[in-house]
Structure formats: C-alpha cells, structure tokens
Amino acid sequence: MARQFKDEIIEIRRDIHQHPEIGFEVQRTAKIAANACLKLGLKVTEGVGRTGVVADLIIDPKANTIALRADMDALPMQEEGDCEYKSTVPGAAHMCGHDAHTAMLIGAAKILTSLKDQLKCNVRFVFQPNEENFPGGAPGMIEDGVLKDVGMIFGLHVWPEIASKSLGLCVGPAMAKPDEFKIYITGKGGHAAEPHLAIDPIIVGAQIITQLQSIVSRNVSPFDNAVLSFTEFHSGSTHNVIPEKAFLHGTIRTFRPEVQIYMRETLQSRSRAIAESFGAKLEIEYIEGYPVTFNHDDALSVSREVAQEIFGKDQVIMPASPTMGGEDFGYYSQEIPACFAFLGIRNEEKGICRMCHDPRFDVDEDCFVEGMSYHAGVALSFK
C-alpha cells in the first residue's frame, strides 16, 4: 500500500517543500494535513498548540490509543540546492526534512484508514508546529490535550548519516538536552595604543573560550557525553579602539541531569572567575533547552519488531548512536512511553549525503515507502 501511495506522497512533500513555513506560522502546511485527513473521514482538530493538527482514527472509544507524530516547520535559511522543487520563499527552507515527515504521516494515515479493520487500537496522527524554535511546539500540543488517553507515542526523523532504507533505533537517550548560554562582558574601553589603561573584553572573552574547552576534556567522565560549543563572539567596531563590551553565545549538550548541572555551574563559575581576574564585569544568561529525547523499553520493543519486519534485520541499526542534537519530541517522552527512530536517507549515488540544516540538504524520496510502512506497522502491531 505504501508503494501504491508513494507518488502521491512525494507530490505532497514537494509541494510543502516549495512553500516552507517557519515556527508557528505553518497555516498552509497544517491545512494540507487537515484536508488530507478529513478526506479520509478522520476526526480532525485544528489549531492545537496554536497551529497544530490532530487527526483521530477511532475504532473503539474503549480501545487503547497510540500517537504518531510529525513536525511541520521549516528553517529560517536559504536553500542553495538546485532541485526542481526548490523553496520559493526567500529565507525559508525545509533543510531538516519536516516536509518529508508530514508527507509520510499523511501516507500512513491513508494506509491505516484502508486497513482499519485490522487495527486493534485507535490511532492519533499529530502534526506539530515549531519544532525548531525553543521552547518548541510540543508543550502547547500537550497542554491542549494531545496525549490524553494515549498509551505510547512514536516519532520518525529522516537521517542523512544512515543509508537509505535503513532504520536506526537508540536504546535509552536518542537526542540530547540542548541548552543555550549568552555571556555579556563589560570591560573598559580605550585607545588601542594604550591597552594598559583599558580592560579589554576581547581578551577576557578569548580566555573564557579557551579555558572552558577543558571542561569536557578534563572534568567530565569519558563515559559521559557532553558538548560545549561557542558559536558567536562579537566585540568592537574598528582597528584602533579597545571596545567596552563583548558578547559570547553558545550551547551545552548533555544526556544526564548530573552532567548538565555540572556543565552549567562550571561554565558560570569559571567565566566569572576569569572576568574577575581581569577586573571585568560579567553577566550570564542560561536557557535550558528541550528535555532529552528518550526511548522507553516497551515502545522500543514495538519499534524493533516492526522495523525488522519492514526493513529486514540487517537494515535495522540497534543500538544506534545517539545524537547531541535536540528535539522537542523529548517533551512527549517525559510524559508517556515513547520511541523516536531515525530513517536513513543517505544515497551517495544521488548526491544525497548532506546533514540536516545544510543549505543543500535533500531527502532520498525512495525511503518514503519504508517510512510510511514503519508508521503503519507500529499502529497495526499495537494492542
């Protein structure tokens, strides 16, 4: 059935790809999902979590319910590829595959509606906005009741690091907690020819960046996973002026709460100590990101059995390596048993090997058959 619907689902994906929408402003994409589900006779609720869509396939109000989730939003970036279905919206592009997620979930809805008599549970199709932007779209969806009466939830993400038509399943943590920090340094400005009369915030910032790299390499156990990356450093405006202020921006990624707490506290204490040693002032803004996306044993067991049947045992990578990227699917996995899988899309013969968020990212659309089948198989196997 997935093969039967493949061309239609590719067409839907390409339409969404050409008309990307960012954050919560996904009205057009949401309407595509809602209309497709309405045509299937599903119970559709729009405006969930602001602009999300929930569609219910109900076989028995007393039966158990599982949820299948797809995200809909694009990224605020310019697409640089030259595919025939390239983004038509300047500064917006589906460079993370959410267009494929939405299309495949529509395909799964078509399959499961056709096979309704074989279902032993109700199925909730969740089309979520704003996965890319903190605090994410999942909290609003949960607040509006998307998990009410749901026993398990499953998600799927296209993944360029895995060969097309393969599936990766992580045991336990699948994606990290992605925290953000901002460091504001205030020194004393002056003439570049007389640095001894100034307090140079660039030097302070450089010391912070250099010294904090040793936190992961020398203070965190090698058996734990952690990342500390500085991604912005802004200061000054010309060659002969020592500026007064500097700004540092970055991220901390962790899996375990104890490691996250240590990283956060050490970042703060060492940064302040360095600034104080130079006589500079320091302010730190620390923003805790999405929770860890966690695969629960019961849900993982369902996914593994279905995946081995659809992909073949040799094409199911388990345990797959978790990624330090973040996902607001973690909010769902905090509430109920969940499993988040990685659908391989890498096809070097087609030139599809760019990582998510790359301006030339693309998807091997041949994998849609397996993606739709996986979604449908999980629902058909659930009791």
N, C-alpha and C positions, 0 to 999 in steps of 0.2 A: 504493500500500500504506500509505503514511503517513496518507492521508486515511481509509483503512479503519480504522486503529487509533487515530485521533485521539481519539474519545470515551473510549475505554478509558484512554488515556494521560492525558487530562485528569482522569479519575476518580482515577487513581493519584496524580497531582500534588496534587490537592485533599486526598486522604487524608493524604499526607505533610505538607501544609501545616497541616492541623488538628492534627497530632501532632508538632510540631518537637522536635528533639533537638540538644543542644549538644556541640561538641567531639568527643571520642572516644565519648561516650555515645549512639551512634546505633544501638543494637541493633535497635530496631523497624524503622527505615528500612532498615538493612542486610538484615534478614530479608525485607523486601518485595522488594528487589532480588535476593537469593539465590533466593528461591522462584520468582520470575518467570523467572529464568534456568534453574533446574532443570526447570521445566515445558517449557522449550524444548529440553531434552536437552543443555545445555551442561555442560562440566566446570567445576564451581563450587568455589572455595576460599574459606572464610570465615575471619574472624579475621586477615586480612592487615593488617600495620601496626596491630595491636590489634583494630580493629573494621571493617576494610575488607573488601570482597568483590571477588574476581577471577573472571570467567567467561570460559572459552576456547571459541571456536568453531573447531574444528580440522578443516581439510580435508585436510591432508597434513603429517605431522610434519616433513618436509623443506622445506616451503614457508616463505617469509618470513612474518613476523608484524607486524601493526600493533596499536597500542593506542588505544582511545578512552576518555577519562577524564571522569567526572562527580564532583562533590563532593556530600556528603550533609548536612552540618551546618547548623544554624540559628544565629541570633544571640541573645545574651542581652539581649533588649529586648522591650518590649511593643508588640504590633501595635495600631494605632489606627484602621485601616480598618473598614469595616462589611460586608465581603463575606460571603456565606453560608458560606464555608469558612474563616472566621477561626480563628486559633490558639486551641486550647482549653487551652493550657499557659501559666499566668501567667509573665511574664518570659522567654518564649522565642518566637521568631517567625522565619519564613522571609522575611526582608526583603532577601535578596540573590539569590533565585532558585535556590538549590541544589535545592529541591524540583522545580523545572522541569528542571534539569539531569539529575537522577536519573531522572525520568519519561521524558524524551526518549531517554536512553540505553537504557532498557528497551524503548522503542519501536523504536529502531534494532536492538536485538538480535532483536526479533520479525521485523523486515523481513529482516535478513540471514540469519536461520535459514531463512526461507521461500525466500530466493534463494541458498541455499548452493551450488547447482550452478553459479552464475555467479561465485563468488568464486575469485580466483587467489592468495589469501593467507589465513593464519589471522588471526582477529580476537580480541583480548583486550579485554574490557569491564572497566574499572576504576572501581569505586565507592569513593571515598575519604572518610574521616572528617576532621574537624578542619582544614579549610582556613582558618578564620577566626582561629585562635589560634596564635601563634608558639610553638614552631618549626614548626607545621603537621603535617599527616598524611602528606605526600608522602615525607619522609625514611624513615619507618618502612615505608611501602609499598615503597620502593626497596630498603631493607635486607632485606626479606622476598622480594625477587626479582621484583617486578612488571615490571621492564624486561628480565628475562632473555630473550635471543633476540628482543627486539623491535627492529625496524628504525626505526620512526617512531612518534610519539605525537601525538594531536590532542585538543584541548580546545575547549570552547564555553562562552561566558558570555552570558547574557541582558543586554542593554544598553539602558537607557531613553533614552540620548542619540541613538539611531539609530531611524529609523522602522521600524515593524513590517514584517516580511517583507523586510528588507534585511540585509546582512551586511557587517561591517567587518573588513578584514584589514590589519594593520600590517606594514610592512616593517622587519625587524630588531626592535628593542625594542618590546614591546607594553604591558608594565606595569613599573613602576619597582621599585627596591630600597627597601623601606620600613623604614628604621632608626628606632629609638626611643631617646630620651635622658631621663634623670632628673637634675635638678640639686638638690643639697641645700646650702642656705646657712645658715651659723651666724654670727649677729652677737652683739650684747649687748643683752639686754632692759633695759627701764627704764620710767619713767613718761612718758606721752605729753606731759606738760607740760615735761619736761626732755630733749628729744631730743639735746641736745649731750652728754649723759652716756651715751648708748646708741650702738650700731651697728645701724642699722635694716635688717633683712634685706629688708623690703618695698621700700625704696629701691634696694637692691642688685639685687633681682630685676627691678624695673621698668627699671633701666638695662640689664640684660642683655637683656631682651626688646626694648627699643627699639633698642639699638645693633646687635644681631645681625641685625635685619631688613635691614641694608645689605649683608650678605654676598652674598645672591643678587642684589640690585640693582646692586651696585658692584664685586664681586670675582669673580663667576662670569661667564664669557663669555655674551653674549646668544644665542649659537648653541648653548649647552648648556642642558639642562633641570635645574632644581633647585627644591626646595621646602623651606623651613624654617618650621614652624608650632609655636607654643606653644599647648598645649591645656588646661593646668591651671596654676593659680597659687594655692597655699594658704599662708596665714600668719595668725597672730593669732586672737584669740577675743573681743575686746571693744574698746570705743572709746577707753579711756584707758590702754592698756598697749601699749608697743612690744614686740613679740614677740622671742624669741631666734632663732627658726628660720623659714625659708621653703622651699617646695618648688615647683619648676618641672618641667613634664612636656611633652614634645613629640615631634615627628617630623621626620626629614630624608628626602627622597625624591630619588633620583638614578637616572640610566641608565648613566653611565660610571664605571668604577672610580676614575679620576683625580679626577673631580669629587667622588665620595663621600669619598675620602680627604681632599681639601682641606676639604670642608664639616665633616667630623668633627674634624679637627685645629684648624680655625679656631674652631669652636664651643667647644672645650675651652680653647684658649689665650686667647681674648678673655674668656670667662666668668671664668677665673681672674684675669686682669689687672684686670677690673672689681672683683671681690670684694676683691682685694689693695689696690686704691686706696682702698677704704672701711675697710680693716682687718678685713674679714670672712673667714671660712674657707669653703672650697668643696669639695664632693665631686661628681664626675660619674660617673654610670653610663651607659655607652653600649652599646646592644644592637643588633647588626647583624641586620637582618631578612632576609626571603626574597631569593633572588637575583633579578636581572632576568628577567622572562619574555620570552624571545627567540624570534622566528620565523625558522627557518632556511630558506634559499632553496629547497632541494629539497622540504621539506614545504609551504612556502608555495605553490610551484608547483602541487602536488597540490590544495591547498585552493582556489586561484583557479580552476582549470579546473572543478572540481566546482561551486563556488559560482555561477559564471557560467551553468552549465547549469541549475541548480536555481532560482536567484533571478532570472536574467536579468542581462545585463551592466550595465544601468543601475542595478540594485539592489545591486551589489557595490561597496562603497566601498574603494578601494585606490589609494594608501596611506591608510588611516585614521589619525586622530591617536592616538598612544599616550596612555595614562592614567598619572597619577602614583600611582594605586592600586597595591597589591601583591597578588601571587598566589603561592601555593606551587607552582603549576604550573612556576614557574621552576626548581625542583629537577630536574624531568624534562628541561627544555630544556637544562640543563647537561650532561646525560648522553648524550642522543641527539637526532637531528634532531626538531624539534617545531614545531607551529603552533597558536596559540591565537587563536580567532576570536571576534568579538562579534556576537551575534544580536540584531538590532533588535527591540524590543518596544514602542516608543513608539506610542501610539494616543490622541491627544488627544480624539477623539470619544467614546472610552470612559472618558476621565479617567485614562488610564494614562500618566503622564508624570513620576512621582516617581523620584528617583535611588535607587540601591541604598543600603540602610541607613536610608532614610527610614521612619518608622513607618507610613506609608500606601502604601508600595511595593506594586505588584502587577504582574502579567505579562499581556500580551495572548496568551491561550492559542491564538489562531488561528495564531500563528507556530510552533506545535509541529510542524505539517506540514513546514515548511521545515527546522526544526531536526533532526527525525528523518531527513529526506531527506538533509541535508548529512552527518550522521554515516554513514549507509548508503552514500551516494555516494562518500565518501572511501575506504571499505573496498572497494567494488566496483571502483574505479579503480586500486587498488594492485596491484602485481605482485610 
